């Protein structure tokens, strides 16, 4: 998400990745967004979030509890960065 916070202050934020940066113009913020969204880390984290949101209601319905911390790490870690 790109938003303007003030004069010569544009902010780019990626919620799933906790990535954010401040830039003096909108063009640089757009460039950063495009570069970040092409990384395998971003792909892995957004894919993990989608899988979690999709299957968590099913797991709750069939009696499976929340994912263990190590399972969360497997879903969210940057396995995709090794593919560079």
N, C-alpha and C positions, 0 to 999 in steps of 0.2 A: 504494500500500500504506500502510495506517495501522497504526502500532504504538505501544505505550506503552513509553517508555524509563525512566520513573521517576515519582515523585509530581508531578502537575501538569505532565507533559511528554509530549505526544503528537506524533508525527512523521509527516508525510505525505511519501511519496516516489513519484515517477513515473520509473521506470528509463529508458524511451526518451527522455524529454525532459530528464533530469538536473535535474528540479524537486524541491525539497524545502523543507519548512518545519516549524517547531516551534511548537506551540500549547499553551495551558494546559489546554484541555479537548478531549474527543473531538468534541464538536459542531462546534467551529471547524475542526478537521482534516477532518471530513466535508464541511463547506461548501466548504473550499478544494479538495478533491478534485473535488467536483461542478462547481465553476466552472472548474477547469483542464481537465477532461475534455470540456467543451463548446467549447473553443477550437479554431480551425482549425489552429493550430500543433501541438497534440496529435494531431489527426486526421491531419495530414500526416506527422508523424514515425512514428506507429504504422503507417500505411499503407505507408510506405517500408520499414519494418522487415519487415513481412509479405511484401512483394514481394521484398525481398532474400533472405529466408529460403526463399521458395518457389522462386525461379528460380536461385539460386546453385548448387545441385547439378546442375541441367540445364546451366548454363553450364560447369561443371567437366567434366561428362561429354562434352560436345561440343567441348572444347578451348578454349573461350573462357576467358580468364584472369579474374582478379579485376577488379572495376570500377576504372576510373581515378579518381583523387581528384576530378576535376571531375564525373564521373558520380555519385559518392557525394553530392556537394554538391547536385546537381540533385535527387536523390531525397529528401534530408533537409532541404533549405532550406525556409523558411516561405513557399512559394508560396501556401499556403492562407490566410495572414493577409491577403492582398490581397483576398480575397473578402468581407471583413467589410462 
